[in-house]
C-alpha cells in the first residue's frame, strides 16, 4: 500500500517537526511550518467553495509556495 503525500508529510511533521523540509535561497521552512502553510492554503480553497478531491490548476513560479499548493 502506498501512502499519499499528505500522509507522508503528516508523518514527517510528527517525527521531525523542526527539521528543514524546504530550502529555497535563504528561506528555510520546517516540516511544521510547511504543514501549517498547507493547512492555511487548503482552508483558503475550501472558503472559495472547493471540496476535498476537487482539481485545481496552478500557475506559479518555482518557489516554496509551489510546494504548499
MIDOSE-1310 file (N, C-alpha, C; in nm, 2 decimals, decimal comma, always signed):
residues 69
xxxx	+0,08/-0,12/+0,00/+0,00/+0,00/+0,00/+0,09/+0,12/+0,00; +0,06/+0,22/-0,09/+0,14/+0,34/-0,10/+0,07/+0,45/-0,02; +0,15/+0,53/+0,05/+0,09/+0,64/+0,13/+0,08/+0,77/+0,04; -0,02/+0,85/+0,07/-0,04/+0,97/-0,01/+0,06/+1,07/+0,04
xxxx	+0,08/+1,18/-0,04/+0,17/+1,28/+0,00/+0,13/+1,35/+0,13; +0,00/+1,36/+0,16/-0,05/+1,42/+0,28/-0,01/+1,33/+0,40; -0,02/+1,20/+0,38/+0,02/+1,11/+0,49/+0,17/+1,11/+0,52; +0,24/+1,12/+0,41/+0,39/+1,13/+0,43/+0,43/+1,25/+0,50
xxxx	+0,37/+1,37/+0,46/+0,40/+1,49/+0,53/+0,36/+1,49/+0,67; +0,24/+1,44/+0,70/+0,19/+1,43/+0,84/+0,28/+1,35/+0,92; +0,33/+1,24/+0,87/+0,43/+1,16/+0,94/+0,56/+1,23/+0,97; +0,61/+1,30/+0,87/+0,73/+1,38/+0,89/+0,71/+1,49/+0,99
xxxx	+0,60/+1,55/+1,00/+0,57/+1,66/+1,10/+0,57/+1,60/+1,24; +0,51/+1,48/+1,25/+0,51/+1,41/+1,38/+0,65/+1,37/+1,43; +0,73/+1,33/+1,33/+0,86/+1,28/+1,37/+0,97/+1,38/+1,37; +0,96/+1,48/+1,28/+1,07/+1,58/+1,27/+1,02/+1,72/+1,25
xxxx	+0,93/+1,77/+1,34/+0,87/+1,90/+1,32/+0,96/+2,02/+1,30; +1,08/+2,01/+1,36/+1,17/+2,13/+1,34/+1,27/+2,11/+1,23; +1,28/+1,99/+1,17/+1,37/+1,97/+1,06/+1,33/+2,05/+0,94; +1,43/+2,08/+0,85/+1,40/+2,15/+0,73/+1,34/+2,06/+0,63
xxxx	+1,22/+2,11/+0,58/+1,15/+2,04/+0,47/+1,18/+2,10/+0,34; +1,20/+2,23/+0,34/+1,23/+2,31/+0,21/+1,35/+2,41/+0,24; +1,43/+2,42/+0,14/+1,53/+2,52/+0,14/+1,53/+2,59/+0,00; +1,50/+2,72/+0,00/+1,49/+2,79/-0,12/+1,57/+2,92/-0,11
xxxx	+1,69/+2,93/-0,16/+1,77/+3,05/-0,14/+1,80/+3,06/+0,01; +1,77/+3,18/+0,07/+1,79/+3,20/+0,21/+1,68/+3,15/+0,30; +1,57/+3,11/+0,23/+1,45/+3,07/+0,31/+1,46/+2,93/+0,35; +1,43/+2,90/+0,48/+1,42/+2,76/+0,53/+1,29/+2,74/+0,59
xxxx	+1,22/+2,63/+0,56/+1,09/+2,60/+0,61/+1,09/+2,46/+0,67; +1,05/+2,46/+0,80/+1,05/+2,33/+0,87/+0,92/+2,25/+0,83; +0,92/+2,12/+0,87/+0,81/+2,04/+0,84/+0,68/+2,10/+0,90; +0,69/+2,15/+1,02/+0,58/+2,21/+1,09/+0,53/+2,33/+1,02
xxxx	+0,62/+2,42/+0,98/+0,58/+2,54/+0,90/+0,51/+2,50/+0,77; +0,57/+2,40/+0,70/+0,51/+2,36/+0,58/+0,37/+2,30/+0,60; +0,35/+2,22/+0,70/+0,22/+2,17/+0,74/+0,12/+2,28/+0,76; +0,16/+2,38/+0,84/+0,08/+2,50/+0,87/+0,04/+2,57/+0,74
xxxx	+0,13/+2,59/+0,65/+0,11/+2,66/+0,53/+0,01/+2,58/+0,44; +0,03/+2,45/+0,43/-0,06/+2,37/+0,35/-0,20/+2,37/+0,41; -0,21/+2,37/+0,54/-0,34/+2,38/+0,60/-0,41/+2,51/+0,58; -0,34/+2,62/+0,58/-0,39/+2,75/+0,55/-0,44/+2,76/+0,41
xxxx	-0,36/+2,71/+0,32/-0,40/+2,71/+0,18/-0,52/+2,62/+0,15; -0,53/+2,51/+0,21/-0,64/+2,42/+0,20/-0,77/+2,49/+0,25; -0,75/+2,56/+0,36/-0,86/+2,64/+0,42/-0,91/+2,75/+0,33; -0,81/+2,82/+0,26/-0,85/+2,92/+0,16/-0,93/+2,86/+0,05
xxxx	-0,88/+2,74/+0,00/-0,95/+2,68/-0,11/-1,09/+2,64/-0,07; -1,11/+2,59/+0,05/-1,24/+2,55/+0,10/-1,33/+2,67/+0,11; -1,27/+2,79/+0,15/-1,35/+2,91/+0,17/-1,40/+2,96/+0,03; -1,33/+2,92/-0,08/-1,37/+2,95/-0,21/-1,47/+2,85/-0,27
xxxx	-1,51/+2,75/-0,19/-1,61/+2,66/-0,24/-1,56/+2,53/-0,29; -1,43/+2,51/-0,29/-1,37/+2,38/-0,34/-1,38/+2,27/-0,24; -1,42/+2,16/-0,28/-1,44/+2,04/-0,19/-1,31/+1,95/-0,20; -1,29/+1,87/-0,10/-1,18/+1,77/-0,10/-1,19/+1,69/-0,23
xxxx	-1,08/+1,68/-0,29/-1,07/+1,60/-0,42/-1,09/+1,68/-0,54; -1,13/+1,81/-0,53/-1,15/+1,89/-0,65/-1,02/+1,92/-0,71; -1,02/+1,93/-0,84/-0,90/+1,96/-0,92/-0,88/+2,11/-0,94; -0,76/+2,15/-0,92/-0,73/+2,29/-0,93/-0,60/+2,31/-1,02
xxxx	-0,61/+2,40/-1,11/-0,49/+2,43/-1,20/-0,41/+2,54/-1,13; -0,28/+2,53/-1,13/-0,20/+2,63/-1,07/-0,09/+2,68/-1,16; -0,07/+2,81/-1,16/+0,04/+2,86/-1,24/+0,12/+2,95/-1,14; +0,23/+2,90/-1,10/+0,32/+2,97/-1,00/+0,46/+2,95/-1,04
xxxx	+0,54/+3,04/-0,99/+0,69/+3,03/-1,02/+0,75/+2,93/-0,93; +0,87/+2,89/-0,95/+0,94/+2,79/-0,87/+0,97/+2,86/-0,74; +0,90/+2,83/-0,63/+0,92/+2,89/-0,50/+0,85/+2,80/-0,40; +0,88/+2,83/-0,27/+0,82/+2,74/-0,16/+0,66/+2,74/-0,17
xxxx	+0,60/+2,84/-0,22/+0,45/+2,84/-0,23/+0,41/+2,73/-0,33; +0,49/+2,70/-0,43/+0,45/+2,60/-0,52/+0,44/+2,46/-0,45; +0,52/+2,43/-0,36/+0,52/+2,31/-0,28/+0,39/+2,31/-0,19; +0,36/+2,42/-0,14/+0,24/+2,43/-0,05/+0,12/+2,40/-0,13
x	+0,11/+2,46/-0,25/-0,01/+2,44/-0,33/-0,02/+2,30/-0,38
